[in-house]
Amino acid sequence: MNDIKFIWNPNDFKWHEQFKQLTDLKNIGDDLHSNYPNIAKWCTKQRSAYKNQTLTKDKIVLLNKINFDWDPDLTKWQTNYQKLKDIYLQKGNSNVPIKNGSLGSWCSTQRKTYKKGKLTQLKIDLLESIKFKWEV
């Protein structure tokens, strides 16, 4: 059966097919969510399985080898924080108007989340370290 490349485990085969597709896309730097919704959905399943501890160690190792983003929300937060910190280091303040595109919108979201008491202390400390204004 091996000579004819019989697929012994179809689920595993499909997982490796999608992993290869993800690897190929990461190499060309494409936006998964808008251009490849099926792979984006597969990535979400991997994160969920990882969180639920149902993803096998060998699959975790493979995903880690390609620098799989286990928490894209946190990555996005860190990216926006770094942009804001760069502004602070250049201008001496972190005042970004809401009309300043996505970073201004992100700042507004941080204020709203803070007011609701849902912003972690670590994020509060990081923002306060760059003199972030909670009231505008």
Backbone as JSON, one array per atom type, in Angstrom:
{
  "sequence": "MNDIKFIWNPNDFKWHEQFKQLTDLKNIGDDLHSNYPNIAKWCTKQRSAYKNQTLTKDKIVLLNKINFDWDPDLTKWQTNYQKLKDIYLQKGNSNVPIKNGSLGSWCSTQRKTYKKGKLTQLKIDLLESIKFKWEV",
  "N": [[0.82, -1.21, 0.0], [2.0, 1.18, 0.68], [3.58, 1.65, -1.51], [1.87, 2.65, -3.41], [1.29, 5.05, -2.38], [-0.73, 5.19, -0.43], [-3.08, 6.77, 1.65], [-2.95, 6.69, 4.94], [-3.88, 8.04, 7.18], [-6.23, 10.24, 6.8], [-6.91, 12.69, 8.07], [-4.52, 13.6, 9.19], [-3.03, 13.79, 6.88], [-4.39, 15.87, 5.56], [-3.94, 17.92, 7.4], [-1.16, 18.3, 7.12], [-1.03, 19.06, 4.47], [-2.34, 21.55, 4.57], [-0.66, 22.85, 6.31], [1.64, 22.99, 4.72], [0.69, 24.69, 2.74], [0.28, 27.02, 4.27], [2.95, 27.51, 5.0], [4.08, 28.04, 2.49], [2.68, 30.38, 1.87], [3.52, 32.08, 3.94], [6.12, 32.41, 3.19], [5.9, 34.04, 0.98], [4.74, 36.21, 2.07], [1.99, 36.9, 2.14], [-1.28, 38.31, 2.93], [-3.15, 36.53, 5.01], [-5.83, 36.54, 6.01], [-7.44, 38.17, 4.34], [-6.86, 37.28, 1.76], [-6.72, 34.49, 1.8], [-8.95, 32.93, 3.14], [-9.59, 30.29, 3.96], [-7.2, 29.15, 4.89], [-6.67, 30.94, 6.92], [-8.78, 30.35, 8.62], [-8.07, 27.73, 9.26], [-5.72, 28.26, 10.68], [-6.81, 29.53, 12.91], [-8.13, 27.34, 14.02], [-5.9, 25.83, 14.76], [-4.78, 27.42, 16.76], [-6.8, 27.31, 18.64], [-6.85, 24.55, 19.23], [-4.33, 24.32, 20.31], [-4.57, 25.95, 22.57], [-6.48, 24.48, 23.95], [-5.03, 22.3, 24.51], [-4.96, 20.11, 22.76], [-3.53, 19.85, 20.51], [-1.02, 18.13, 18.88], [2.37, 17.5, 19.98], [4.3, 17.29, 17.97], [3.15, 18.73, 15.89], [2.99, 21.24, 17.03], [5.71, 21.8, 17.23], [6.38, 21.92, 14.49], [4.83, 24.15, 13.69], [5.95, 26.13, 15.32], [8.49, 26.24, 14.18], [8.08, 27.7, 11.89], [7.59, 30.13, 12.89], [4.94, 30.57, 13.8], [2.15, 32.56, 14.59], [0.84, 32.55, 17.61], [-0.87, 34.16, 19.04], [-2.44, 36.44, 17.59], [-3.86, 38.76, 18.28], [-2.52, 39.83, 20.48], [-0.05, 40.24, 19.27], [-0.71, 42.21, 17.42], [-1.42, 44.24, 19.2], [1.05, 44.71, 20.42], [2.53, 45.58, 18.22], [1.2, 47.99, 17.56], [1.6, 49.37, 19.95], [4.38, 49.64, 19.85], [4.62, 51.35, 17.64], [3.4, 53.62, 18.71], [5.12, 54.12, 20.82], [7.44, 54.74, 19.4], [6.65, 57.17, 18.28], [6.41, 58.65, 20.63], [9.11, 58.65, 21.46], [10.21, 60.17, 19.42], [8.77, 62.62, 19.45], [8.35, 63.27, 22.1], [5.94, 63.0, 23.3], [2.9, 61.06, 23.48], [0.64, 61.66, 22.08], [-1.8, 61.01, 19.92], [-3.95, 61.9, 17.47], [-7.39, 60.89, 17.05], [-8.19, 60.95, 14.43], [-5.96, 60.13, 13.14], [-5.76, 57.8, 11.52], [-5.38, 54.23, 11.7], [-3.77, 53.95, 14.01], [-4.59, 56.05, 15.65], [-7.21, 55.25, 16.07], [-6.71, 52.85, 17.43], [-5.57, 53.87, 19.78], [-7.79, 55.15, 20.84], [-9.41, 52.92, 21.33], [-7.89, 51.72, 23.35], [-8.25, 53.53, 25.43], [-11.03, 53.3, 25.86], [-11.19, 50.59, 26.61], [-9.69, 50.65, 28.92], [-11.26, 52.34, 30.55], [-13.42, 50.68, 30.94], [-12.31, 48.92, 32.63], [-10.94, 46.73, 31.65], [-8.42, 46.51, 30.68], [-5.25, 45.1, 30.85], [-2.98, 45.21, 33.64], [-0.31, 45.22, 32.94], [-0.37, 46.24, 30.32], [-1.43, 48.75, 30.86], [0.67, 49.81, 32.41], [2.73, 49.82, 30.49], [1.71, 51.66, 28.61], [1.5, 53.93, 30.22], [4.17, 54.35, 30.72], [5.01, 55.71, 28.52], [3.82, 58.08, 28.75], [1.07, 58.09, 28.09], [-2.07, 59.53, 27.45], [-5.01, 59.22, 29.2], [-7.33, 60.6, 29.13], [-8.68, 62.7, 26.68]],
  "CA": [[0.0, 0.0, 0.0], [2.88, 2.34, 0.71], [4.1, 1.88, -2.86], [0.91, 3.46, -4.17], [1.08, 6.26, -1.57], [-2.02, 5.11, 0.25], [-3.17, 7.7, 2.77], [-3.39, 5.93, 6.11], [-4.6, 8.91, 8.09], [-6.65, 11.39, 6.0], [-6.88, 13.94, 8.84], [-3.12, 13.99, 9.27], [-2.63, 14.2, 5.52], [-4.97, 17.19, 5.31], [-3.24, 18.88, 8.25], [0.15, 18.58, 6.52], [-1.29, 19.81, 3.23], [-2.64, 22.93, 4.92], [0.58, 23.39, 6.87], [2.5, 23.33, 3.58], [0.11, 25.88, 2.11], [0.61, 28.13, 5.15], [4.38, 27.75, 4.87], [4.29, 28.7, 1.2], [2.15, 31.75, 1.95], [4.38, 32.86, 4.82], [7.34, 32.72, 2.44], [5.65, 35.15, 0.06], [4.26, 37.33, 2.86], [0.61, 37.28, 1.82], [-2.25, 38.53, 4.0], [-3.97, 35.32, 5.04], [-7.24, 36.74, 6.29], [-8.21, 38.67, 3.22], [-6.61, 36.56, 0.51], [-6.83, 33.04, 1.96], [-9.77, 32.71, 4.34], [-9.56, 28.89, 4.41], [-5.98, 28.96, 5.69], [-6.86, 31.74, 8.13], [-9.66, 29.55, 9.48], [-7.25, 26.61, 9.73], [-4.83, 28.82, 11.71], [-7.63, 29.73, 14.1], [-8.33, 26.01, 14.6], [-4.65, 25.4, 15.4], [-4.66, 28.19, 18.01], [-7.79, 26.76, 19.57], [-6.37, 23.23, 19.65], [-3.16, 24.57, 21.18], [-5.1, 26.47, 23.84], [-7.19, 23.37, 24.6], [-4.03, 21.24, 24.69], [-5.29, 18.95, 21.92], [-2.62, 19.86, 19.36], [0.11, 17.25, 19.18], [3.67, 18.16, 20.14], [5.01, 17.38, 16.68], [2.54, 19.82, 15.12], [3.43, 22.48, 17.69], [7.1, 22.01, 16.81], [6.36, 22.37, 13.1], [4.31, 25.52, 13.65], [6.96, 27.01, 15.91], [9.6, 26.38, 13.23], [7.77, 28.75, 10.9], [7.21, 31.32, 13.68], [3.49, 30.7, 13.79], [1.67, 33.55, 15.56], [-0.14, 31.9, 18.47], [-1.8, 35.16, 19.58], [-2.37, 37.61, 16.71], [-4.37, 39.97, 18.93], [-1.41, 40.36, 21.27], [0.96, 40.72, 18.32], [-1.21, 43.48, 16.88], [-1.31, 45.21, 20.28], [2.47, 45.03, 20.58], [2.93, 46.36, 17.05], [0.66, 49.34, 17.72], [2.3, 49.98, 21.07], [5.72, 50.03, 19.39], [4.44, 52.54, 16.8], [3.12, 54.73, 19.61], [6.37, 54.38, 21.55], [8.33, 55.44, 18.46], [6.17, 58.57, 18.23], [6.8, 59.23, 21.92], [10.56, 58.87, 21.46], [10.51, 61.23, 18.46], [8.1, 63.89, 19.76], [8.3, 63.53, 23.53], [4.59, 62.73, 23.8], [2.22, 59.98, 22.75], [-0.67, 62.18, 21.69], [-2.14, 60.68, 18.54], [-5.37, 62.2, 17.25], [-8.23, 59.79, 16.56], [-8.23, 61.01, 12.96], [-4.68, 59.64, 12.64], [-5.88, 56.45, 10.97], [-5.54, 53.05, 12.55], [-3.13, 54.13, 15.31], [-5.49, 56.9, 16.44], [-8.34, 54.39, 16.45], [-6.19, 51.93, 18.43], [-5.45, 54.64, 21.03], [-9.16, 55.33, 21.34], [-9.82, 51.62, 21.85], [-7.19, 51.5, 24.63], [-8.93, 54.38, 26.43], [-12.33, 52.69, 26.15], [-10.94, 49.34, 27.33], [-9.21, 51.07, 30.25], [-12.42, 52.86, 31.3], [-14.26, 49.52, 31.29], [-11.56, 48.1, 33.57], [-10.59, 45.47, 31.0], [-7.05, 46.57, 30.16], [-4.37, 44.47, 31.83], [-2.06, 46.12, 34.33], [0.92, 45.29, 32.15], [-0.61, 47.18, 29.21], [-1.55, 50.08, 31.48], [2.03, 50.24, 32.77], [3.47, 50.12, 29.27], [1.19, 52.91, 28.06], [1.86, 55.04, 31.12], [5.61, 54.58, 30.61], [5.22, 56.65, 27.42], [2.96, 59.25, 29.05], [-0.21, 57.99, 27.37], [-3.16, 60.28, 28.07], [-6.25, 58.45, 29.28], [-8.41, 61.54, 28.76], [-8.26, 63.65, 25.62]],
  "C": [[0.86, 1.26, 0.0], [3.42, 2.67, -0.68], [3.16, 2.74, -3.7], [0.51, 4.73, -3.41], [-0.32, 6.32, -0.97], [-2.0, 6.04, 1.46], [-3.78, 6.96, 3.95], [-4.21, 6.78, 7.05], [-5.01, 10.19, 7.34], [-6.6, 12.72, 6.76], [-5.46, 14.49, 8.94], [-2.63, 14.49, 7.91], [-3.13, 15.61, 5.23], [-4.26, 18.26, 6.13], [-1.92, 19.28, 7.6], [0.01, 19.33, 5.2], [-1.52, 21.29, 3.56], [-1.42, 23.61, 5.55], [1.52, 23.82, 5.74], [1.99, 24.59, 2.89], [0.42, 27.11, 2.95], [2.08, 28.5, 5.02], [4.69, 28.48, 3.57], [3.82, 30.15, 1.24], [3.01, 32.64, 2.84], [5.65, 33.29, 4.08], [7.13, 33.87, 1.45], [5.02, 36.35, 0.77], [2.85, 37.79, 2.56], [-0.24, 37.49, 3.07], [-3.24, 37.38, 3.99], [-5.46, 35.6, 5.14], [-8.01, 37.24, 5.08], [-8.05, 37.84, 1.95], [-6.84, 35.05, 0.6], [-7.65, 32.69, 3.2], [-9.76, 31.26, 4.85], [-8.33, 28.61, 5.28], [-6.09, 29.77, 6.98], [-7.74, 30.98, 9.13], [-8.9, 28.36, 10.07], [-6.31, 27.07, 10.84], [-5.59, 29.03, 13.02], [-7.88, 28.4, 14.8], [-7.07, 25.53, 15.33], [-4.46, 26.12, 16.73], [-5.6, 27.64, 19.07], [-7.34, 25.4, 20.1], [-5.18, 23.37, 20.59], [-3.63, 25.02, 22.57], [-5.79, 25.36, 24.64], [-6.29, 22.16, 24.85], [-4.38, 19.96, 23.94], [-4.43, 18.9, 20.66], [-1.38, 19.05, 19.73], [1.43, 18.03, 19.22], [4.4, 18.3, 18.82], [4.44, 18.49, 15.81], [2.92, 21.18, 15.72], [4.86, 22.82, 17.25], [7.16, 22.54, 15.38], [5.88, 23.81, 12.99], [5.31, 26.51, 14.24], [8.13, 27.25, 14.97], [9.34, 27.47, 12.19], [7.3, 30.04, 11.6], [5.71, 31.6, 13.61], [3.08, 31.67, 14.9], [0.54, 32.92, 16.37], [-1.17, 32.88, 19.0], [-1.75, 36.43, 18.74], [-2.91, 38.89, 17.34], [-3.26, 40.63, 19.76], [-0.33, 40.93, 20.36], [0.56, 42.07, 17.75], [-1.1, 44.58, 17.95], [0.14, 45.66, 20.43], [2.99, 45.87, 19.42], [2.46, 47.8, 17.17], [1.34, 50.08, 18.87], [3.69, 50.46, 20.63], [5.64, 51.27, 18.49], [4.22, 53.78, 17.68], [4.37, 55.11, 20.39], [7.37, 55.12, 20.67], [7.95, 56.91, 18.34], [6.59, 59.3, 19.5], [8.3, 59.57, 21.94], [10.96, 60.0, 20.5], [10.0, 62.6, 18.92], [8.09, 64.25, 21.24], [6.91, 63.4, 24.12], [3.97, 61.63, 22.96], [0.81, 60.39, 22.37], [-0.89, 61.92, 20.2], [-3.62, 60.97, 18.35], [-6.12, 60.99, 16.69], [-8.25, 59.77, 15.03], [-6.93, 60.52, 12.32], [-4.77, 58.16, 12.24], [-5.98, 55.36, 12.02], [-4.88, 53.22, 13.92], [-3.99, 55.02, 16.22], [-6.69, 56.11, 16.93], [-7.92, 53.41, 17.54], [-6.07, 52.63, 19.79], [-6.82, 54.83, 21.67], [-9.69, 54.04, 21.96], [-9.16, 51.34, 23.21], [-7.87, 52.3, 25.74], [-10.27, 53.76, 26.85], [-12.17, 51.41, 26.99], [-10.5, 49.63, 28.76], [-10.39, 51.53, 31.12], [-13.36, 51.73, 31.73], [-13.57, 48.62, 32.31], [-11.09, 46.78, 32.98], [-9.19, 45.48, 30.38], [-6.12, 46.01, 31.23], [-3.42, 45.5, 32.45], [-0.76, 46.27, 33.56], [0.76, 46.3, 31.0], [-0.76, 48.6, 29.73], [-0.17, 50.63, 31.79], [2.84, 50.62, 31.54], [3.01, 51.46, 28.67], [1.57, 54.1, 28.93], [3.36, 55.34, 31.06], [5.95, 55.53, 29.45], [4.24, 57.83, 27.52], [1.66, 59.27, 28.24], [-1.29, 58.74, 28.14], [-4.45, 59.47, 28.01], [-7.45, 59.3, 28.95], [-7.88, 62.49, 27.71], [-9.18, 64.84, 25.59]]
}
